[in-house]
Amino acid sequence: GRGPRIACTACGAFERDAEPGDLTAAVRSLGLRCTCGAEWRCRKGPRGLFFGCAGYPGCRNTQQLGVLLRALAR
């Protein structure tokens, strides 16, 4: 299946696949953070995109993409 897409908020016409940096910025804009207080960073892994704690390797928390994307949709 296709991953998340982003579109231009002004015209809605331009659309592309979301990159890890886009998703990192999106969760940052909502103030979503790991339980340790560090930022979530979107990363590309062998099974696709996921969020990992910016405090890695000190903090090894990860979050599935869908969990944080549901928070973005609210």
C-alpha positions in Angstrom: 0.0 0.0 0.0 0.9 3.6 -0.4 2.3 5.6 2.5 1.1 9.0 3.7 0.8 11.8 1.2 1.1 15.5 1.7 -0.6 18.2 -0.3 -0.2 22.0 -0.7 -2.4 23.7 1.8 -2.9 26.7 -0.4 -4.2 25.0 -3.6 -4.4 21.3 -2.8 -3.2 20.6 -6.3 0.4 19.6 -5.6 0.6 16.3 -3.9 3.6 13.9 -3.2 4.7 11.1 -1.0 5.5 12.3 2.5 9.2 12.2 3.4 10.5 11.5 6.9 11.4 15.2 7.4 7.8 16.2 6.6 6.4 13.8 9.2 9.0 14.8 11.8 7.9 18.5 11.3 4.2 17.6 11.5 4.5 15.9 14.9 6.8 18.6 16.1 4.2 21.2 15.2 1.7 19.4 17.5 4.2 19.2 20.3 4.0 15.4 20.3 7.0 14.0 22.2 8.4 10.7 23.5 7.6 9.8 27.1 11.3 10.8 27.9 10.6 14.3 26.6 12.7 14.2 23.4 11.2 14.7 20.0 9.9 12.0 17.7 11.9 11.7 14.5 10.5 9.9 11.5 12.9 7.3 10.2 12.9 4.8 7.3 13.4 1.2 8.5 13.4 -2.2 6.8 9.6 -2.4 7.2 8.9 1.2 6.2 8.5 4.5 8.0 8.4 4.7 11.8 9.0 7.3 14.6 12.0 6.9 16.8 13.0 8.9 19.8 15.6 11.7 19.1 17.3 10.6 22.4 18.5 7.3 20.8 20.6 5.4 21.8 19.9 6.6 25.4 16.1 6.1 24.8 15.0 3.3 22.4 11.3 4.1 22.3 9.6 3.9 18.9 6.1 4.6 17.7 4.3 3.2 14.7 3.5 5.7 12.0 -0.3 5.2 12.2 -0.4 6.0 15.9 1.1 9.5 15.5 -0.7 10.2 12.2 -4.1 9.6 13.9 -3.1 12.3 16.4 -2.3 14.6 13.4 -5.8 14.0 11.9 -7.6 15.3 15.0 
